[in-house]
């Protein structure tokens, strides 16, 4: 039985991905700071006391039978990193976001605590000499409430933060509607109040997948400089939905198939032939490579 502890993970899809390890004879223990606790860490007179409580939790894991998965949140807390340097437990740090230049010193501390540091960003991997790790599906659904699409209408689905993508999405929406495609596009607004109470800004991951099942096309509009493998691209292959994307690098992945994936030009127009053609079901996603629980098990070896 592997004892797995997670710290710094809050989204429902991240938590679900670790819960999948239960099927692999692991026990999962979430010792992340609560939303209220993160607020307390900003109060000078309370920070020291609360930080000591967190360090105590970490110290209790000093056993090589325990594995601690840390998110990149740990890079904000140099005192916590220092407390982990002498730990005997297996420490794995997964960096999901671009590394802040101000965290260079803390990254050095992290290296003293573990050599298992991974980033999802190829640029940061080269810049900071960290091992690159490909994006993965947090969890898969083989059956879900809205699995059978009721409408004969073609539906394109997008959900995400604005990140400067609003104009591109509006232009794409206009062009798709001209071709008779219904656009289920949702730009999510950040809400500090919702986050404080532990609520996500958008919808749950399961609700997201329900929308995926109801759709014919998944839309991916990446921000400038973002050309790596995304969760949306993996979902499109696994759930056998066509992908409309502005990521030209998608052509370099093994699952690329021009019948299933259309790379947008600057005019944001999608050919009618792509819209009307059938999905080529020969496309396959290697879950041993792209499923979170399988990736975690490899990292724990």
Buried (B, 14 or more C-beta within 10 A) or exposed (E): EBBBBBBBBBBBBBBBBBBBBEEEEBEBBBBBBEEEEBEBBEEEEEEEEBBEEBBEBBEEBEEEEBBBBBBBBBBBBBEBBBBBEEBEBBBBBBBBEBBEEEBEEBBEBBBEBBEBBBBBBBBBBEEBEBEBBBBBBBBBBEEBEEEEEEEEEBBBBBBBEEEEBEEBBEBBBEBBEEBEBBBBBEBEEEEEEEBEEEEBEBBEBBBBBBBBBBBBBBBBBBEEEBBBBBBBBBBBBBBBBBBBBBBEBBEEBEBBBEBBBBBBEEEBBBEEEBBEEEBEEEBEBEBEEBBBBBBBBEBBE
